[in-house]
Amino acid sequence: MAIKNYAAIDIGSNAVRLLIKRVSPDYKDGRDKLSKVLLLRVPLRLGFDVFGEGKISPEKADRMRRLMKAYRQLMKIYGVEHYRACATSAMRDAVNGMDIIKKIKKNTGIKIEIIDGQEEAQIVYNNHLECQEDRNGNYMYVDVGGGSTEINLLVNGVLTYSKSFNIGTVRILTGGVTEAAWQQMRDEIEAHTKNYPVINIIGSGGNINKLYRLIEKKDKKRKRIPVASLQQIYDRMKILTTEARMDEFNLKPDRADVIVPASEIFLCIAEKIHAEYIYVPEIGLSDGIIDKLYAEDKMREQYKNL
């Protein structure tokens, strides 16, 4: 395949990301190589509007429109040929979500798709599968976002369970997660994992990536952190104010508040499946979107050559 640039726009409940990757031939082994060209993250924090008021405020909607204009120009500058813009939990729940999407399409040309939790989980799963060397072990892929948590259980290389739960960092901070919702997640996970004594987690999302960088006791070679180390840093963080976390751990404001509920979600799941480690490949939904675009292009190219 010739050199091409692909882009993904991930409109999450906490931040909106633009990822651009370049696909170029690798002449050593004949495979195409995907390399990161640009990654931008803007903390629009849509979930604080949606999970509190049920809709996106006019101010946030205008900021989102301006941001899509900027992302559109950047994609032109970088010569992006194919892109996909996906909105997740906050836009799914916003009563004015579709109206905002229509206005953005008319004003910027950017087509935004609101994807459901199952598709979000599947995109994340597919991306992780490509990056995981050991496909024969038992793993639970956990992607923690602002509005939801996507879970995929892989048993000896086979996807046996996939679910999206409306438990996310911003939703927790706005009081939108009940104890009944927590219990439902615990019960479902326990029901689907009780026959597998050894399961570890592969974590996805900005918070676990940041935690991986902050935690000192970790296995750098295998890119994993012990659950015990996550528990230790969580115990340190949870007693601090947001401002104190910013100072002690050098965190930005939009990370300092959500990192504690993210840790709670990972620790809750780890306890239920008796996980000892969390692998952190530092990839997410944006990577999965681009991988899917590339795979579809590759398939079309192969059909042409038949």
C-alpha positions as MATLAB code, in Angstrom:
seq = 'MAIKNYAAIDIGSNAVRLLIKRVSPDYKDGRDKLSKVLLLRVPLRLGFDVFGEGKISPEKADRMRRLMKAYRQLMKIYGVEHYRACATSAMRDAVNGMDIIKKIKKNTGIKIEIIDGQEEAQIVYNNHLECQEDRNGNYMYVDVGGGSTEINLLVNGVLTYSKSFNIGTVRILTGGVTEAAWQQMRDEIEAHTKNYPVINIIGSGGNINKLYRLIEKKDKKRKRIPVASLQQIYDRMKILTTEARMDEFNLKPDRADVIVPASEIFLCIAEKIHAEYIYVPEIGLSDGIIDKLYAEDKMREQYKNL';
ca = [
       0.000    0.000    0.000;
       1.231    3.511   -0.846;
       1.923    6.045    1.900;
      -1.361    7.340    3.332;
      -2.458    9.388    6.309;
      -5.463    8.353    8.385;
      -7.170   10.249   11.192;
      -9.483    9.451   14.081;
     -11.509   11.913   16.130;
     -12.597   10.521   19.488;
     -15.251   12.693   21.155;
     -15.264   11.428   24.720;
     -16.974   12.559   27.895;
     -13.828   14.214   29.241;
     -11.677   15.075   26.222;
     -11.775   15.217   22.428;
      -8.790   13.692   20.652;
      -7.416   13.931   17.136;
      -4.988   11.179   16.157;
      -3.255   11.106   12.775;
      -1.216    8.096   11.689;
       0.800    7.423    8.566;
       0.764    4.067    6.816;
       3.933    3.351    4.862;
       5.409    0.174    3.352;
       7.974   -1.665    5.439;
      10.291   -3.189    2.871;
      12.056   -5.440    5.395;
       9.190   -7.854    5.972;
       6.680   -6.668    3.369;
       4.178   -5.396    5.929;
       2.798   -1.882    6.139;
       3.914    0.222    9.080;
       1.599    2.470   11.120;
       3.320    5.414   12.797;
       1.906    8.298   14.828;
       2.086   11.706   13.146;
      -0.004   13.864   15.470;
      -2.003   13.491   18.670;
      -3.998   16.374   20.139;
      -6.202   16.257   23.228;
      -8.582   19.072   24.194;
     -10.512   18.704   27.499;
     -13.995   19.860   26.472;
     -15.485   17.892   29.404;
     -18.865   17.343   27.745;
     -19.862   14.826   30.396;
     -20.053   17.446   33.129;
     -22.893   19.069   31.166;
     -24.622   15.877   30.069;
     -24.472   13.773   33.239;
     -25.501   16.768   35.335;
     -28.075   18.542   33.128;
     -28.914   15.986   30.443;
     -27.709   18.150   27.556;
     -24.701   20.001   26.183;
     -24.690   23.723   26.947;
     -24.611   26.288   24.112;
     -21.109   27.326   25.213;
     -19.744   23.769   25.016;
     -21.540   23.173   21.711;
     -19.879   26.271   20.243;
     -16.450   25.199   21.538;
     -16.984   21.778   19.994;
     -17.913   23.352   16.652;
     -14.772   25.521   16.728;
     -12.636   22.518   17.638;
     -14.010   20.461   14.740;
     -13.142   23.348   12.410;
      -9.583   23.319   13.724;
      -9.311   19.537   13.413;
     -10.654   19.750    9.858;
      -7.922   22.213    8.907;
      -5.230   20.077   10.546;
      -6.393   17.026    8.614;
      -6.091   19.046    5.393;
      -2.617   20.254    6.345;
      -1.463   16.692    7.027;
      -3.051   15.341    3.842;
      -5.422   12.941    5.576;
      -7.224   10.766    3.034;
      -9.576    8.874    5.341;
     -10.957    9.742    8.758;
     -13.694    8.722   11.141;
     -15.151   10.847   13.940;
     -16.811    8.882   16.741;
     -18.702   10.226   19.741;
     -19.253    8.038   22.769;
     -21.064    8.111   26.107;
     -21.737   11.834   26.667;
     -23.089   12.380   23.156;
     -25.131    9.179   23.429;
     -26.872   10.538   26.503;
     -27.243   14.205   25.466;
     -30.805   15.067   24.420;
     -29.422   17.667   21.987;
     -26.597   15.471   20.713;
     -28.022   14.864   17.234;
     -28.880   18.547   16.719;
     -25.300   19.532   17.544;
     -23.916   16.897   15.185;
     -26.102   18.169   12.320;
     -24.951   21.755   12.875;
     -21.297   20.708   12.989;
     -21.677   18.751    9.734;
     -23.239   21.782    8.044;
     -20.695   24.245    9.448;
     -17.453   22.250    9.240;
     -18.048   19.287    6.946;
     -17.072   16.877    9.729;
     -19.426   13.904    9.918;
     -19.704   12.628   13.499;
     -21.096    9.182   14.307;
     -22.509    8.380   17.724;
     -21.422    4.797   18.350;
     -23.042    2.555   20.909;
     -21.199    0.930   23.783;
     -20.922   -2.453   22.073;
     -19.251   -1.025   18.983;
     -16.929    1.014   21.172;
     -15.972   -2.137   23.070;
     -15.430   -4.051   19.829;
     -13.146   -1.377   18.339;
     -11.042   -1.330   21.504;
     -10.911   -5.141   21.589;
      -9.802   -5.480   17.965;
      -7.041   -2.954   18.496;
      -5.749   -4.677   21.637;
      -5.812   -8.085   19.979;
      -3.366   -6.920   17.326;
      -1.005   -5.554   19.982;
      -1.077   -8.545   22.331;
       1.708  -11.081   21.878;
       0.175  -13.852   24.010;
      -3.231  -14.590   22.551;
      -3.654  -17.858   24.443;
      -3.954  -16.492   27.960;
      -7.056  -15.174   29.676;
      -7.390  -11.394   29.605;
     -10.029   -8.831   30.414;
      -9.696   -5.722   28.269;
     -10.904   -2.738   30.272;
     -11.294    0.682   28.643;
     -12.273    3.324   31.189;
     -13.741    6.527   29.792;
     -15.537    9.538   31.185;
     -19.027    8.151   30.683;
     -18.656    4.403   30.348;
     -16.371    1.420   30.799;
     -15.960   -1.102   28.005;
     -15.115   -4.682   28.945;
     -14.028   -7.575   26.711;
     -13.108  -11.025   28.009;
     -10.700  -13.049   25.875;
     -10.280  -16.718   26.817;
      -7.496  -18.538   24.988;
      -7.749  -16.197   22.031;
     -11.559  -16.236   21.805;
     -13.798  -13.290   22.694;
     -16.373  -14.737   25.094;
     -17.952  -11.637   26.629;
     -18.257   -7.991   25.639;
     -20.166   -5.306   27.530;
     -20.351   -1.547   27.976;
     -21.317   -0.273   31.432;
     -22.493    3.268   32.140;
     -19.814    3.689   34.776;
     -17.221    6.308   33.909;
     -15.018    8.837   35.646;
     -17.025   11.969   34.851;
     -20.312   10.159   35.449;
     -19.045    9.176   38.917;
     -17.924   12.731   39.718;
     -21.345   14.116   38.755;
     -23.161   11.593   40.947;
     -24.578    9.636   38.038;
     -23.487    6.149   39.140;
     -25.622    4.357   41.722;
     -24.543    1.502   43.963;
     -26.965   -0.672   41.979;
     -24.980    0.086   38.800;
     -21.731   -0.890   40.538;
     -23.313   -4.102   41.797;
     -24.652   -4.978   38.349;
     -21.139   -4.662   36.900;
     -19.642   -6.767   39.702;
     -22.305   -9.474   39.316;
     -21.984   -9.693   35.520;
     -18.199   -9.850   35.626;
     -18.284  -12.524   38.332;
     -20.806  -14.598   36.381;
     -18.669  -14.575   33.239;
     -15.286  -15.174   34.897;
     -15.976  -17.617   37.738;
     -14.706  -20.601   35.715;
     -11.337  -19.000   34.920;
      -8.937  -18.869   37.886;
      -6.241  -16.762   36.192;
      -7.269  -13.562   34.404;
      -5.260  -10.370   34.085;
      -6.326   -6.958   32.814;
      -5.237   -5.021   29.772;
      -6.053   -1.404   30.524;
      -6.939    1.344   28.103;
      -7.662    5.048   28.458;
      -5.809    8.197   29.388;
      -6.008    7.579   33.140;
      -4.364    4.151   33.218;
      -1.712    5.436   30.811;
      -0.958    8.269   33.238;
      -0.988    5.935   36.234;
       1.488    3.660   34.466;
       3.881    6.582   34.085;
       3.420    7.653   37.719;
       3.825    4.239   39.361;
       7.442    3.399   40.156;
       7.032   -0.303   40.994;
       6.199   -1.723   37.564;
       7.445   -4.154   34.953;
       8.691   -1.863   32.182;
       9.773   -4.704   29.937;
       6.265   -6.228   29.817;
       4.525   -2.849   30.224;
       2.455   -3.862   33.202;
       1.764   -2.651   36.729;
       0.932   -4.813   39.745;
      -2.597   -4.263   41.032;
      -1.011   -3.803   44.461;
       0.948   -0.810   43.124;
      -2.234    0.716   41.714;
      -3.884    0.260   45.117;
      -0.992    2.058   46.817;
      -1.068    5.124   44.572;
      -4.870    5.233   44.757;
      -4.682    5.248   48.571;
      -2.301    8.207   48.354;
      -4.395   10.137   45.844;
      -7.885    9.646   47.253;
      -7.165   11.548   50.491;
      -5.849   14.594   48.592;
      -7.804   17.489   47.121;
      -7.702   17.959   43.360;
      -5.279   20.862   43.822;
      -3.000   18.787   46.053;
      -2.967   15.965   43.468;
      -1.972   18.481   40.810;
       0.968   19.623   42.930;
       2.154   16.246   44.216;
       1.792   14.273   40.984;
       2.221   17.090   38.444;
      -1.252   16.557   36.983;
      -3.369   18.848   34.833;
      -6.722   19.907   36.344;
      -8.756   17.757   33.939;
      -6.676   14.704   34.883;
      -6.353   15.312   38.616;
     -10.075   14.902   39.312;
     -10.864   11.898   37.091;
      -7.789    9.788   37.919;
      -9.195    8.695   41.300;
     -12.551    7.332   40.032;
     -10.660    5.668   37.155;
      -8.487    3.877   39.699;
     -11.619    2.811   41.587;
     -13.060    1.213   38.441;
      -9.871   -0.713   37.655;
      -9.482   -1.853   41.267;
     -13.122   -2.951   41.445;
     -12.743   -5.119   38.346;
      -9.330   -6.438   39.424;
     -10.790   -7.566   42.747;
     -13.660   -9.410   41.061;
     -11.422  -11.361   38.664;
      -8.504  -11.738   41.112;
      -6.131  -10.024   38.687;
      -2.518   -9.530   39.761;
      -1.408   -7.289   36.901;
      -2.701   -4.614   34.553;
      -0.968   -4.470   31.175;
      -0.824   -0.957   29.719;
      -0.099   -0.902   25.959;
      -1.010    2.832   25.855;
      -3.465    2.515   23.009;
      -7.140    3.327   22.837;
     -10.253    3.987   20.793;
      -8.501    6.370   18.359;
      -5.915    3.712   17.476;
      -8.681    1.176   16.945;
     -10.608    3.524   14.639;
      -7.557    4.039   12.437;
      -6.726    0.333   12.388;
     -10.250   -0.395   11.180;
     -10.034    2.261    8.431;
      -6.714    0.831    7.298;
      -8.027   -2.764    7.316;
     -11.037   -1.768    5.203;
      -8.772    0.002    2.693;
      -6.471   -3.004    2.556;
      -9.411   -5.314    1.854;
     -10.698   -3.075   -0.940;
      -7.232   -3.018   -2.468;
      -6.994   -6.792   -2.396;
     -10.369   -7.162   -4.131;
      -9.222   -4.792   -6.879;
      -6.177   -6.953   -7.532;
      -8.170  -10.168   -7.906;
];
